[in-house]
Amino acid sequence: MPPRRWPVLRLEFAAFCRLIAGQNSGETMKARIFQPPKNAMQSGRANTRRWRLEYELDSPREIEPLMGWTSSGDMAQQLSLTFDTQAEAVAFAKKHGIAYQVQDTKVRTIRPKSYADNFKADRMV
C-alpha cells in the first residue's frame, strides 16, 4: 500500500496578498514601504539598503490574561517583503492592488572626527 499523501494547498501569491490584505471582504489594508534603520546595538549597516513592505496593524494587540503574552488576530503583520529598490516595492504594491504609503528615509549626517580631538587643550567636556 503506497503512503497516503495529504492534499497540498497551493495559493497563488496575488491571491495570498489579497487574502492577507482583506480585499476579498471589501476592506483595504494599508502597507508601508520603508528602509529599515540601522540596528542600535551594532555598528554595521548590513540590512539598511533594501526596501521593505509591511502591512500596518488591522486590529490592536491584546494582552492574554493567563500568560500575559501579547497577541493579535491580524495575520498580515507576519508578512514582510523585501525589495532592492523603492520603485520595485511600489510597482509590486500597484500590481497587486495594495494601498501603500512610502516613508522617506532620514539622511545620515557623518561628522568628521579625529581621535586626537579627545586630547585637545580647549576641549569642552
Secondary structure, DSSP 8 states (H G I E B T S, - for coil): ------------HHHHHHHHHTGGGT---EEEEE-----TT-S--TTSSSEEEEE--SS--EE-TTT--EE-S-GGGG-EEEESSHHHHHHHHHHTT-EEEE------------GGGGG-TT---
